[in-house]
Amino acid sequence: MILGVTGHLASGKDTIAEILKEKGFFHISLSDFIREEAKKRHIKDTRENLINLGNELRKKHGHGVLARWALDKMEWDKNYVVTSIRNPVEVEILKTKSNFALISVTASDKVRWKRMQERRKKEKRNDDLGSFEEFKKREIQEAESTDPAKQQVNAVIQMADIVINNDGTFEELKNKTEKILKEWKKKLDKTRPSWDEYFLNLAIEVGKRATCDRGKSGCVIVKDKRLISTGYVGAPAGLSHCDEAGHLMHKVHNTDGTESQHCIRTTHAETNAIAQAARHGVSIKDATIYCKMEPCYVCAQTIINAGIKRVVCLKRYHRAQLTREWFKQAGVKLDVIKDDLERYAKM
């Protein structure tokens, strides 16, 4: 889960980040990237200097550069809270992640000015804001700009998925944040892929490594929701691939009187995955295999003999009649997600 927090000066962004850190979130402030750059250049970290340097970085590296750096820093199995989001493109970059939501935290001018004064005394920040007038002037400068590389907090706030009012106490803010966190978790759970969807997506991704463009098939073998082997269509190790030598087509006269064409240069994805498991001494007995399309009859035989008990396919295969019959006789469960035929050249 990635939660972004935005708002005007002293609205409570960092306080929400601290609450989320207690819940196991890791905090990334986009301003920290600017501070690191300022340190390298020996620039004093006043608020005005940091704003100018941030604008310079956006112009040089793209308006969403700070958000890209933040995503690069993240690990897939951790939750993050991101603060100091001040440009709309930063939000657009973060929203490329389906598990991202933007929180806008609001509070009245007087409440925020009081907090700013307290924070300046406590943290001794170089914020250049000595009066309420300076505070409001800087807020306007940060809120709106016609320069797309500069800070546009108002535009960012308009992109928020969630709004929290923070005119009250810390306990009230904590309760609101925890409530939103719980609701967002429920929403994410509903949008998360099922285990079958998850592993089928991995199989499709593995298929992108295929070296025969007829079908571009890939598969994964899974046991106890754990990925244990992968395979994709390709020539046996040490032999030339279709991408290099072209297809080695073989015409087959089928028992039903029809003819079909097959490229016999390649080993199918399912057989490669089973061979990989055997090569590394990994048991696949009672496992599930996820494929782009129904296995051919040769792969079906291998799947049965390997002890695989379930086959999940995205689509149908045009020569899978025997496969279906044999799986049924052998007690191998076959699930096809889409009742559509996979089509490719020279079927």
Protein Blocks (a to p, Z undefined) as FASTA:
>chain_A
ZZddeddehklmmmmmmmmmmnopacddfklmmmmmmmmnopacbfklmmmmmmmmmmmn
opklmmmmmmmmpcfkbccddehiabfklmmmmmmpmkbccddddddfklmmmmmmmmmm
mnopaehpabfklmmmmmmmmmpccbfkbccfklmmmmpfbdcdffbcfklmmmmmmmmm
mmmmmmmmmmpccfklmmmmmmmmmmmmpcbfghpaacdddeehiafbdcdddddehiac
fklnopaddddddfkopacdddfkbccfklmmmmmmmmnopafehiacddfbdcdfklmm
mmmmnopabdcdfbdcfklmmmmmmmmmnopacddfblcdcddehZZ
